[in-house]
Amino acid sequence: MVHHSTASDEVRDGVVEHLPPSESTPLLADPSSQAIVSSTTDDRWSELWLLLRYCVPLIATYLLQYSWCIIVTFISGHLSADDLAAASIGMTTMNIVGFAAFEGMATALDTLCAQAYGSGSLTGVGLHVQRMLIIMAFAAVPIGAIWAASPWILSLFVKQHHLAVMAGTFLRVSIIGMPGYASFEALKRFLQAQGNFKAAMCILIVCTPVNALLSWLFAFKLGMGLAGAALGTALTNNLRPTLLVLYIVSPAGRWSHQCWGGFSRTALSFSKWGPVIKLSAAGSLVNLAEWGAFEIVAFSTSYLSTNHLAAQTVLTTISVVSWHIPFSVSVGISTRIGHLIGAGLLTSARRAAVLYGCVFTAIGCFDGLVIFSLRHHLPQFFSDDPIVCAMAANTMLAVSAFQVIDAFICFTNGMLRGLGRQSVAAWVVTAVNYLAAVPLAIWLELGPSGLQLNGVWIGIGSGMVVIATVECFYMKMLRWQDCVDGVKLREA
């Protein structure tokens, strides 16, 4: 594969090596696409253009990853009402006790791998990924045990015993795909840290129809029902990292080998695990605090009526799909800020942070405007019940306003990941959500104000305004040079 050197590359003995970014390189070029950006171009436009080029495949990647929920919901909905209810219980449990933890752990690599690459410690990228895979293997043991025991555990919380058993069976079969899901989250960061966001997208483009085909085949043709849908998803989860590894070892992925120093005993050195464990725990806590808050307020709507619960489910689904856009972009800025912090380019990092704040605000406004404009049409995609659709449409103004602050939270959390300060986000999100936002949302929903579903979104949104304010104030007061010094100490 021919690689054209850029301003951040150096040729040594005929081999192009990547050097840390300089003030004149707005964003590290993607070595797989051989993108070259002139340093004479206005920095702001260069930043925006390269952020767009990085984030389009990221948005596609995360939306395709979310498609497994849609596939399982579609199949279970065509099996029976009980299968649909059991699938909902199973997927909620799987997300909270499993995927939220793995995805949160993987965000540690958004910090560590990007900073290692930016600092010029190329093989450090591979070492961090190796450590993460080992830690994920340890975490998979208790998570797998909970999934295996889920028929009994869920029976304690679900009144309908047969639904608990069906959801538990769904989770037990899903254990097969747990290693694949976790390892894919870690391995794709290996490429993303080097500026390649397209490989994971291409693999998901292949795997998504395979997922749908296998789930349909097992569920209907082989008569396995909901367990068959789970098996199809699990097998596809294992296929994804397999294809990613094949890409990395193939000639097409040879460019990435500069960051792989081979399997090393250093990865097993517990004395080096501190930063990985700390950032992994913080990332998982952020996810659990955010996802758990939504599950609590969703459950509270059942005290209003079944129709309110259904409408809240529709609204949450719409909001989650919308959230994938700013969250995907936040992964891109985590990598960007991580590169700059690793290279010690604080002026560029601060300048980029201001620009990104404006970008995320614009994304939130756009998402909110689209949702509000389609407020009478979007609910009809998820429900045929006119009462449910009317409730959802009447709440859509609050949901649309929520998108603005939700997008800005993605910005602040993405910045904190790039700076290596996930622990701050973890404490702030947990404290504000459970001490203020969730109680306020439930009070506005069920209390004398009578706001019902509007109260849910106003309460949670108000808490997120506080979170964004605190995190922005922290980043303003933070001495960013300490982040740079931390990278030098860790990668030394």
N, C-alpha and C positions, 0 to 999 in steps of 0.2 A: 504494500500500500504506500503510495507516494504521499509524503507529508510536506506541505509548504511551510517554511519557517515564518514566524511572525516576530513582532517586536519583543515578545516574551520568550522566544526560543533561542537556543544557541546550538551551533553545529560543532560536534566534537567527533573526530575520526569518522566523519560521514554519517553520524547518527544525530538526529534532532532531539535535543533534551529540552524539557520545559523548565523555565526559570520562573521565579515568583513574579507576579504582576508588578508593573511600575505605575507611576502616576499617569503615564501616557497610554496605558492600556485600560479602557473603560470596563472591560470584562474579559476574563480569560477566554481565549478562542476555543471552540469545540474541536478537539483534535480529530474527531471522526468525520467531521464535515469540512474540515480545512477552512473554516471561516476566517476571514481576515478583515479587520476593521481599521481603517486609517486613523492614526492618532491625531491627525489634523482636523478631524471632524469635531463639531461641537460636542462637548462631553455629555451634555444632557440628552441630546438626540441619540448619541451612541449608546448611552445607558438604556434608554427606552427601547431602542431597536433590538439590542441584544437581550434585554429582559423579555421582550415579546418573543424573540426566537427561542429562548430557553423555555418559556412558560407555556407556549402552545402545546408542545409534546407532554409537558407535565400535567396540564389540565386534562388532556386526553387520557393520560395514564391513570390518573386518580378516578376519573369518571368510569373508565373501563373496569378498574378494580371494584368499584361500587356496584357494577352491573350484576355481580353474583347474587346480591340481595334481590334485585329485580327478577332475575331468572328463577330463583327459588320461590319468590312470591307468586310469580305467574304460574308456575307448575303446581304449587300447592293449592292455589286458588281454583285450578281446574280439576283437582282431585276431590276435595270436599271442604266444607266449612271448618270441620275439625282439623283437617290438615293445614289449612291456612292459619288457624289460631295457634296450632302447635308450632308451625314454622315461625310465626311471629315471636312466640316465647323463646324458641330455640335460638333464633338469630339475635334477639336482644341479649340473651345470656352469653352467647358467643362473643358479641361485640364488647360487652362490659367486662366479662371474665375471660379475657383472651386477646382479642385483636386490639383493643385499646391499649393493653400493656405492651404488646409486640410493636405496634406502630409508634408508641411513645418511646420505647427503648431505642428504636431505629433512629429517632430524631437526634439522639446523641451523636450519631455519625454525621448528621448535617453540620454539626459543630466540629467534631474532631477530625474528620477526613478533609473537610474544606480548609480548616486552619493548617493542617499538616501539609496539604498540597500548596497552599499559599506561602508557607514558610520555606518551601523547598525540600522538606522531608518527605520525599515521594514514597519511599517504602513504608513510611509511617501510615499511609493510607491503608495499605494491605494489612498491617498489624492491627489497626483499630477494628477492621472488619473481622479479622480472625477472633479477636477478643469478644466482639459482639456476638458472633455465632456461638461461642462457648457459653456466654452468659444466657443467651436465649435458650440453649439446650437445657441449662439448669432450670430456667423459669418454666419451660414446657412441662416439667415433671409435675409440679403442683397443679398447674392449669389443666393438664391432661387428667389428673386424678379427680378434679372437680367435675370435669365433663363426664368422666366415666361414672361418677356417683350421682349425676344430675337427675336420674329418674326419682331417686329418694329425696334429694335436696329440693327439687322443684315441687314435689308433693307437699312440702311444708308451706309453700306460698301460693300454689295454684289450687283453687277449690275443686276443679274438675280433675280427678285423679287420672283419667285416661289421657287428658291433654298433657299432663306432666310426664306421663310415660312416653307418649309419642315424641314430645320435645326432647326428652332424655335420650331416646333412641337416635334422634337426629344428631344430637351432640356427640354421642358415642361413635357414630360412623364418621363424623367430621374430624375426629382425632387423627384419622389417617392423613389428612391434609395439613395438619398443624405444622409439621417440620417444614413443609414447602412454603407455607404462607410466611412464616417467620424468616426463613433464610432468604426469600426473595426480597423482603423489606431491607435486609442488611446488604445483600449483594448488589442491588441496584444503586445503593449509595456509593459503592466502589467506582462505578462509572460516572455517576452524577458529580462526584467531587472533582472529576477530571474534565467536567464540562459536557459530558454526553448524557442527554436526557431522552434521546430518541430510541435507544436500544430497548429499554423497558417498554416503551409505548408499542413498538413493533411486535414484541413478544405477546403483549396483551391483545393486540389486534388479532393475532393467530389464536390465542388461547380462549378468548371470549366465545366465539362460535363453537369451539370444541366443548367448552363448558355447557353451553345450551344443548348441544347434540347429545352429549353423554348423559346429562341430567334427564332429558326427555326419554332417551333410550332405556335407562335403568328404571325410571319412574313408571313409564307407560308400557313399553314393549316387553320388558322383563317383569313387570308387575310388582316392582319393589316399593312403589308408592313414594312417600316422603323420604324414606331412607335412601331410595335410589337417587333422588335429587341431591341429597347430601353427599352421596358417594361420587356422583359426577363432579360436583364442586371440589371435593377433596382430591380426587385424582388430577384435576386441572391445576389445583394449587401446587401439587408436586411437579407438574410438567413445567411450570413457569421458571423456577430456578434452574431446572435441568437445561432448558433452552438458553437461559442466560449464561450459564457456565460454558455451554458449547460455543456460544458467540464469543466469549472472552478468549477461549483457547484457540479459536479459529483464526485464520489469517486476517479476517475482517476486524477482529478485536485485538490484534497484536499491539497496536499503539498503546493499549492500556497496561501492558506488562511492565512498563517503567515503574508502576506503583505496586508491583507485586514482587516482594523479595523472597517468595517461597514460604512454605510453612516453617514457622520459627518457634523455638522453645521460649523465646521472649514473650510470645503471646500467652504462655502459660504462667508467666511470672506474676504472682498475686500482688507484688509490690507496685506493679504498673496498672492495676485494675481500678484504682481509686477514681480517676476522672470518668472512666467509662460507666462505672456503677453509679456514681453521683448523678451524672447527666441522664443516664437511663431511667433512674428512679424518678427524677424530676419530670422528664418527658412523659412517663407513664402517669404520674400524678396529675399533670395538666389534662391529659386526655380523659382520665377517669373522673376528674372533677367536673369537666365540661359535659361529657356524655351522661354521667350520673345525674347531674342537675336536670337535664332535659327528661330523663326517664322518670324522675320523681314528679315533676310538674305534669308530665303526660299521665301518670297514674292518678294524680289528683283530679284530673278532669272527669274521671269515671264517677266521682261523687256528684257531678252535675247531671249527666245522663249518658247513655250509650252513644247518642248522636254527637254529644260534645266530645267524647273520646275519639270517635271516628273522624270528626272534623279536625281535632288536634293532630291526629295521625297524618292526615292529608297535609296540613300546614307544615308539620315537622319534616315530612318527606320533601316538600317543595324547598324548604329552607336548607336542608342538608345538601340537596343537589346544587343549589345556588352557592352554598358554602365551599364546595369543592373548587370553585374558580379562584377565590382569593387565597384559599389554603394552598393550592398548587403553586400560585405565584409566590407565596411566602417561603416555600421550599427553595425556589430560585434565589430569593434575596438572602436566605440563610447561607447558601453556598457562596454567593457574591460577597457578603460581608465577612464570611469566614475566610475567604481568599485574602481580602484586604487586611483583616486583622492579623492573619498569619504572616503577611508580608510587611506589616508595620505601617501601612499607608492610612494613617488616621484621618488626614484631611479628606482623602477620597471617600473614606467610609462615612464620615459625617455628612459630606455633601450628598452622597448617594442616599443616606437615610432620609433627608428632607424631601428629596425627589420621590422616593418610594412612598412616603406618607401621603403625598398628593395623589400618586397613582392608585393606592388602595382606597382612598376616599372616593375617587372617580369610579372605581370598580363597584364599590358598594352602592353608590348612587345609581349607576347603570342597572345593576341587578334589581334594586328596589323599584326602579321605574318600570322595568319589564314585568316584574311580578304584579305590581299594582295595575298596570295596563291590561293584563290578562287575568285579573282577579275573578271574572265571571266564567272563564274558560278553563283555567288550570285545574280547579277542583273536579271538573267533569272527567278528567283523565283517570282519576282515582276512585270515583264513586258515582253511582247512578242515582243515589238517594238525593232528591231535591232539597230536603231539609239540611242534610250534611253539607251540600254544596253552598247553600245560602249562608250557613254559619261560617263556613270557611271564607266566603267572599266578604262577609261583613267584618272579618278580622284581618283582612289582607292589608289594610293601611298600616296597622301596627307591625305586621310581619315585614312589610316593605321598608319601613323605617328601621327595623331591626337589622336589615341587611347592611346598612351603612356602618353601624358600629361593629357588627360581626366581621366585616371586611377589615376594619381598622384594627380589631383585636388580632386578626391574622398577621397584620403588619407588625404590631408590637411584639407578638410572640415569635415571629420570624426573625426580627432583629435580635431579640434576646438569645435565640438559638445561635445566630451567627457570632454573637459576642461570648457565647459560652455561659450564659446566665439563666439557664432554664429553671434553676431552683427558685429564682425570684418570681418567675411566672407561676410556678407551682404553688408557692405559698399565697400569693396574691389571689389567684383564681380560686383556690380552695376556700380561703377565708371569706372572700366577698360572696361567692356563690352560696355557701352553706350558712353563713351568719347573716346575710342580708338579702341577696337576690331571690333565692328560693322561698324563704319565708314571706318576703314582700309579694312575690308572684302569687303564692297561694292565698294570702290575705286579700289581695286585689281581686282574685278570681272567685273566692268563696265568701268573702266578707261582705260588709254592708254596702260597699261601693257598687256591687252588682256588675262589675266589668266582665266577669266570666272569662272567655278566651282572650279577650283584649287585655285583661289583667295579667294573664300569664306572660304575654309577650312584652308588656310594658314593664313588669317586674324584673324579668330576666334581662331585658335591654337596659334598664336603669343600673343594674349591677355591673353590666359590661362597660357602661360609661365610666363607672368608678374604677374598674380594672384598667381600662385604657389610660385614664388620667394618672393613676399611680405608676403604671409601667413607663409612661412617657416621662414623668417626673424623675423616676429612677435613672432612666437612660441619660437624661439631661445632667443629672448630678454625678453620674458614674465617671470615674477617671478611666478613659478607654485605654490609656497606656498600660494599666494593670492587666487588661485582657491580652495585650501584646506580650507583656512580660510572662504571663502565664503560659502562653504558647511556647515561648523560647525555653522555659524551664521544663515543660512537658516533653518537647521534641528533642531536647538536648541529648 
